[in-house]
Amino acid sequence: MSDGIVSLHAPGREVLPAYIRALEAGWSPNTVRNVAPEQLAAIAADPDAFLARLNGRGGTIRLHDGSEVARLPDIIRWIVATDRPEPCFVGHINLRWQEDEAGRPVTALPVHVLGHIGYTVLPEHSGRGYASAALAGMLSEARAVGLPYVSITCDSANAASRRIIEKNGGRFVESFVAPFYGPEERLMYRIDLTS
């Protein structure tokens, strides 16, 4: 999937070397917990198994407090900038949701999930519109899954993320504190997908 300045790629061998370089430089696709060391170890042990896990379903994930929970259905995409002389890995975006007993998507999320979509761009590539373009692309994926809307959160002090969400149709819903993640104030936005 491409949105002008970026394309969204399912994790694969083609982009994996650039992904590894980003992890080695200290970047983490998880904004709550640094998963770079464990991902580098998993890639070194079996890169194909690592990619299969990112692209597959099921299993568990480890939260920042060390507990493990069932992994939600999700879609992970690597963000590749296409507005440069050579395509360049610039970040990560994912969509997650729950399903009812019949396998249909539902919008409710467990307390350990702050929103349906999370994204992060490598610091050296921020401010160039990549996250906004990637979010627009992921909204298409959310529509295809059948979600009527997505919730997205950001730290209250993250003005850049607020602008990205608002540019993509995000409406402010509330400010809140998620005790599981600490005392920081967060902002909740909703993007309707049915119109």
C-alpha atoms as a printed R data frame, in Angstrom:
    type eleno elety resid chain resno       x       y      z
1   ATOM     1    CA   MET     A     1   0.000   0.000  0.000
2   ATOM     2    CA   SER     A     2   1.356   3.424 -0.933
3   ATOM     3    CA   ASP     A     3   0.255   6.917  0.075
4   ATOM     4    CA   GLY     A     4   2.442   9.281 -1.952
5   ATOM     5    CA   ILE     A     5   5.471   9.747  0.290
6   ATOM     6    CA   VAL     A     6   5.347   6.350  2.028
7   ATOM     7    CA   SER     A     7   4.484   2.759  1.337
8   ATOM     8    CA   LEU     A     8   3.378   0.325  4.016
9   ATOM     9    CA   HIS     A     9   5.040  -3.079  3.915
10  ATOM    10    CA   ALA     A    10   4.182  -6.281  5.724
11  ATOM    11    CA   PRO     A    11   7.348  -7.201  7.625
12  ATOM    12    CA   GLY     A    12   9.571  -9.086  5.193
13  ATOM    13    CA   ARG     A    13  13.101  -9.907  4.118
14  ATOM    14    CA   GLU     A    14  13.364  -6.936  1.729
15  ATOM    15    CA   VAL     A    15  13.133  -4.322  4.504
16  ATOM    16    CA   LEU     A    16  14.562  -6.459  7.328
17  ATOM    17    CA   PRO     A    17  18.208  -5.207  7.027
18  ATOM    18    CA   ALA     A    18  17.069  -1.591  7.464
19  ATOM    19    CA   TYR     A    19  14.810  -2.619 10.351
20  ATOM    20    CA   ILE     A    20  17.778  -4.323 12.024
21  ATOM    21    CA   ARG     A    21  19.937  -1.190 11.599
22  ATOM    22    CA   ALA     A    22  17.221   0.901 13.286
23  ATOM    23    CA   LEU     A    23  17.007  -1.542 16.217
24  ATOM    24    CA   GLU     A    24  20.813  -1.582 16.538
25  ATOM    25    CA   ALA     A    25  20.810   2.222 16.676
26  ATOM    26    CA   GLY     A    26  18.503   2.113 19.710
27  ATOM    27    CA   TRP     A    27  15.078   2.645 18.118
28  ATOM    28    CA   SER     A    28  12.164   0.505 19.340
29  ATOM    29    CA   PRO     A    29   8.834  -0.102 17.578
30  ATOM    30    CA   ASN     A    30   7.202  -0.192 21.016
31  ATOM    31    CA   THR     A    31   6.761   3.263 22.533
32  ATOM    32    CA   VAL     A    32   6.155   1.922 26.066
33  ATOM    33    CA   ARG     A    33   8.927  -0.662 26.370
34  ATOM    34    CA   ASN     A    34  12.261  -1.019 24.585
35  ATOM    35    CA   VAL     A    35  11.910  -4.276 22.645
36  ATOM    36    CA   ALA     A    36  15.003  -3.743 20.460
37  ATOM    37    CA   PRO     A    37  17.289  -6.200 22.332
38  ATOM    38    CA   GLU     A    38  14.761  -9.045 22.320
39  ATOM    39    CA   GLN     A    39  13.834  -8.439 18.677
40  ATOM    40    CA   LEU     A    40  17.501  -8.425 17.637
41  ATOM    41    CA   ALA     A    41  17.994 -11.727 19.482
42  ATOM    42    CA   ALA     A    42  14.922 -13.241 17.802
43  ATOM    43    CA   ILE     A    43  16.100 -12.103 14.359
44  ATOM    44    CA   ALA     A    44  19.598 -13.519 14.970
45  ATOM    45    CA   ALA     A    45  18.102 -16.848 16.084
46  ATOM    46    CA   ASP     A    46  15.682 -17.252 13.156
47  ATOM    47    CA   PRO     A    47  14.769 -14.286 10.929
48  ATOM    48    CA   ASP     A    48  12.012 -16.194  9.124
49  ATOM    49    CA   ALA     A    49  10.363 -17.204 12.405
50  ATOM    50    CA   PHE     A    50  10.609 -13.577 13.588
51  ATOM    51    CA   LEU     A    51   8.885 -12.314 10.439
52  ATOM    52    CA   ALA     A    52   6.269 -15.079 10.604
53  ATOM    53    CA   ARG     A    53   5.431 -14.061 14.172
54  ATOM    54    CA   LEU     A    54   5.004 -10.400 13.200
55  ATOM    55    CA   ASN     A    55   2.765 -11.336 10.280
56  ATOM    56    CA   GLY     A    56   0.874 -14.136 12.056
57  ATOM    57    CA   ARG     A    57  -1.866 -14.352 14.602
58  ATOM    58    CA   GLY     A    58  -2.078 -15.740 18.078
59  ATOM    59    CA   GLY     A    59   0.492 -16.188 20.760
60  ATOM    60    CA   THR     A    60   1.245 -13.852 23.601
61  ATOM    61    CA   ILE     A    61   2.923 -10.500 24.080
62  ATOM    62    CA   ARG     A    62   4.916  -9.218 27.042
63  ATOM    63    CA   LEU     A    63   3.740  -5.969 28.586
64  ATOM    64    CA   HIS     A    64   5.964  -3.325 30.156
65  ATOM    65    CA   ASP     A    65   5.361  -4.783 33.632
66  ATOM    66    CA   GLY     A    66   6.598  -8.224 32.533
67  ATOM    67    CA   SER     A    67   3.177  -9.876 32.421
68  ATOM    68    CA   GLU     A    68   2.087 -11.764 29.315
69  ATOM    69    CA   VAL     A    69  -1.302 -11.493 27.650
70  ATOM    70    CA   ALA     A    70  -2.910 -12.986 24.574
71  ATOM    71    CA   ARG     A    71  -1.960 -11.127 21.424
72  ATOM    72    CA   LEU     A    72  -4.892  -9.359 19.797
73  ATOM    73    CA   PRO     A    73  -5.607  -9.717 16.088
74  ATOM    74    CA   ASP     A    74  -3.396  -7.118 14.459
75  ATOM    75    CA   ILE     A    75  -1.781  -5.820 11.314
76  ATOM    76    CA   ILE     A    76   1.839  -4.652 11.471
77  ATOM    77    CA   ARG     A    77   3.319  -2.528  8.713
78  ATOM    78    CA   TRP     A    78   6.792  -1.129  8.232
79  ATOM    79    CA   ILE     A    79   6.827   2.439  6.926
80  ATOM    80    CA   VAL     A    80   9.099   3.010  3.945
81  ATOM    81    CA   ALA     A    81   9.689   6.543  2.636
82  ATOM    82    CA   THR     A    82   9.281   6.699 -1.142
83  ATOM    83    CA   ASP     A    83  10.041  10.402 -1.588
84  ATOM    84    CA   ARG     A    84  13.795   9.834 -1.446
85  ATOM    85    CA   PRO     A    85  16.291   8.714 -4.107
86  ATOM    86    CA   GLU     A    86  16.278   5.236 -2.505
87  ATOM    87    CA   PRO     A    87  13.366   3.774 -0.505
88  ATOM    88    CA   CYS     A    88  14.161   4.173  3.183
89  ATOM    89    CA   PHE     A    89  12.757   2.454  6.299
90  ATOM    90    CA   VAL     A    90  11.429   5.213  8.566
91  ATOM    91    CA   GLY     A    91   9.124   3.577 11.106
92  ATOM    92    CA   HIS     A    92   6.437   1.175 12.248
93  ATOM    93    CA   ILE     A    93   2.641   1.305 12.479
94  ATOM    94    CA   ASN     A    94   0.167  -1.254 13.720
95  ATOM    95    CA   LEU     A    95  -3.570  -1.794 13.996
96  ATOM    96    CA   ARG     A    96  -5.079  -4.010 16.694
97  ATOM    97    CA   TRP     A    97  -8.636  -4.953 17.603
98  ATOM    98    CA   GLN     A    98 -10.719  -7.550 19.397
99  ATOM    99    CA   GLU     A    99 -13.157  -9.984 17.826
100 ATOM   100    CA   ASP     A   100 -16.464 -11.407 19.002
101 ATOM   101    CA   GLU     A   101 -17.159 -15.139 19.171
102 ATOM   102    CA   ALA     A   102 -18.056 -15.164 15.464
103 ATOM   103    CA   GLY     A   103 -14.726 -13.551 14.528
104 ATOM   104    CA   ARG     A   104 -16.209 -10.118 13.764
105 ATOM   105    CA   PRO     A   105 -14.210  -7.057 14.843
106 ATOM   106    CA   VAL     A   106 -15.396  -5.121 17.878
107 ATOM   107    CA   THR     A   107 -14.182  -1.694 18.933
108 ATOM   108    CA   ALA     A   108 -13.758  -2.392 22.660
109 ATOM   109    CA   LEU     A   109 -10.138  -2.796 23.759
110 ATOM   110    CA   PRO     A   110  -8.644  -4.351 26.901
111 ATOM   111    CA   VAL     A   111  -7.207  -1.978 29.511
112 ATOM   112    CA   HIS     A   112  -3.610  -2.756 28.519
113 ATOM   113    CA   VAL     A   113  -4.252  -1.435 24.977
114 ATOM   114    CA   LEU     A   114  -4.365   2.358 24.745
115 ATOM   115    CA   GLY     A   115  -5.761   2.559 21.196
116 ATOM   116    CA   HIS     A   116  -6.427   0.705 17.961
117 ATOM   117    CA   ILE     A   117  -3.448   2.203 16.138
118 ATOM   118    CA   GLY     A   118   0.078   2.862 17.326
119 ATOM   119    CA   TYR     A   119   2.970   4.252 15.335
120 ATOM   120    CA   THR     A   120   6.511   5.434 15.731
121 ATOM   121    CA   VAL     A   121   8.930   7.052 13.326
122 ATOM   122    CA   LEU     A   122  12.702   7.043 13.714
123 ATOM   123    CA   PRO     A   123  13.732  10.389 15.235
124 ATOM   124    CA   GLU     A   124  15.877  11.376 12.254
125 ATOM   125    CA   HIS     A   125  12.834  11.078  9.968
126 ATOM   126    CA   SER     A   126  10.230  12.842 12.109
127 ATOM   127    CA   GLY     A   127   8.572  16.041 10.939
128 ATOM   128    CA   ARG     A   128   8.452  15.034  7.258
129 ATOM   129    CA   GLY     A   129   4.837  13.844  7.068
130 ATOM   130    CA   TYR     A   130   5.677  10.123  7.131
131 ATOM   131    CA   ALA     A   131   3.594   9.279 10.219
132 ATOM   132    CA   SER     A   132   0.599  11.203  8.883
133 ATOM   133    CA   ALA     A   133   0.777   9.422  5.528
134 ATOM   134    CA   ALA     A   134   1.225   6.041  7.247
135 ATOM   135    CA   LEU     A   135  -1.774   6.686  9.489
136 ATOM   136    CA   ALA     A   136  -3.901   7.511  6.433
137 ATOM   137    CA   GLY     A   137  -2.831   4.208  4.899
138 ATOM   138    CA   MET     A   138  -3.577   2.255  8.066
139 ATOM   139    CA   LEU     A   139  -7.067   3.769  8.240
140 ATOM   140    CA   SER     A   140  -7.760   2.013  4.930
141 ATOM   141    CA   GLU     A   141  -6.683  -1.257  6.542
142 ATOM   142    CA   ALA     A   142  -8.993  -0.584  9.517
143 ATOM   143    CA   ARG     A   143 -11.921  -0.032  7.129
144 ATOM   144    CA   ALA     A   144 -11.088  -3.289  5.339
145 ATOM   145    CA   VAL     A   145 -11.115  -5.134  8.685
146 ATOM   146    CA   GLY     A   146 -14.609  -3.739  9.299
147 ATOM   147    CA   LEU     A   147 -14.022  -1.369 12.196
148 ATOM   148    CA   PRO     A   148 -16.519   1.529 12.259
149 ATOM   149    CA   TYR     A   149 -13.987   3.780 14.012
150 ATOM   150    CA   VAL     A   150 -10.577   3.669 15.634
151 ATOM   151    CA   SER     A   151  -9.384   5.171 18.883
152 ATOM   152    CA   ILE     A   152  -5.887   6.618 18.993
153 ATOM   153    CA   THR     A   153  -4.134   8.030 22.025
154 ATOM   154    CA   CYS     A   154  -1.055  10.135 22.575
155 ATOM   155    CA   ASP     A   155   0.717  11.767 25.470
156 ATOM   156    CA   SER     A   156  -0.782  15.165 26.233
157 ATOM   157    CA   ALA     A   157   2.600  16.831 25.662
158 ATOM   158    CA   ASN     A   158   3.052  15.276 22.199
159 ATOM   159    CA   ALA     A   159   1.890  18.130 19.965
160 ATOM   160    CA   ALA     A   160   3.270  16.473 16.812
161 ATOM   161    CA   SER     A   161   1.200  13.324 17.371
162 ATOM   162    CA   ARG     A   162  -1.910  15.404 18.062
163 ATOM   163    CA   ARG     A   163  -1.447  17.173 14.719
164 ATOM   164    CA   ILE     A   164  -0.973  13.843 12.898
165 ATOM   165    CA   ILE     A   165  -4.165  12.425 14.396
166 ATOM   166    CA   GLU     A   166  -6.185  15.596 13.757
167 ATOM   167    CA   LYS     A   167  -4.926  15.835 10.164
168 ATOM   168    CA   ASN     A   168  -6.371  12.353  9.628
169 ATOM   169    CA   GLY     A   169  -9.809  13.276 10.974
170 ATOM   170    CA   GLY     A   170  -9.257  12.608 14.658
171 ATOM   171    CA   ARG     A   171 -11.796  14.181 17.000
172 ATOM   172    CA   PHE     A   172 -10.743  14.781 20.593
173 ATOM   173    CA   VAL     A   173 -12.735  12.584 22.993
174 ATOM   174    CA   GLU     A   174 -11.146  12.984 26.413
175 ATOM   175    CA   SER     A   175  -8.035  13.371 28.479
176 ATOM   176    CA   PHE     A   176  -7.354  10.489 30.857
177 ATOM   177    CA   VAL     A   177  -4.766   8.727 32.964
178 ATOM   178    CA   ALA     A   178  -4.100   5.038 32.350
179 ATOM   179    CA   PRO     A   179  -2.830   3.846 35.753
180 ATOM   180    CA   PHE     A   180  -1.343   0.702 34.178
181 ATOM   181    CA   TYR     A   181   1.039   2.976 32.231
182 ATOM   182    CA   GLY     A   182   1.747   5.598 34.891
183 ATOM   183    CA   PRO     A   183   0.435   8.979 36.025
184 ATOM   184    CA   GLU     A   184   0.946  10.872 32.758
185 ATOM   185    CA   GLU     A   185  -2.052  12.510 31.143
186 ATOM   186    CA   ARG     A   186  -3.015  11.094 27.767
187 ATOM   187    CA   LEU     A   187  -5.407  12.268 25.093
188 ATOM   188    CA   MET     A   188  -7.966  10.041 23.378
189 ATOM   189    CA   TYR     A   189  -9.049  10.700 19.792
190 ATOM   190    CA   ARG     A   190 -11.573   8.912 17.605
191 ATOM   191    CA   ILE     A   191 -11.494   8.653 13.816
192 ATOM   192    CA   ASP     A   192 -14.779   7.562 12.241
193 ATOM   193    CA   LEU     A   193 -14.356   5.218  9.290
194 ATOM   194    CA   THR     A   194 -17.910   4.839  8.030
195 ATOM   195    CA   SER     A   195 -18.286   8.150  6.218
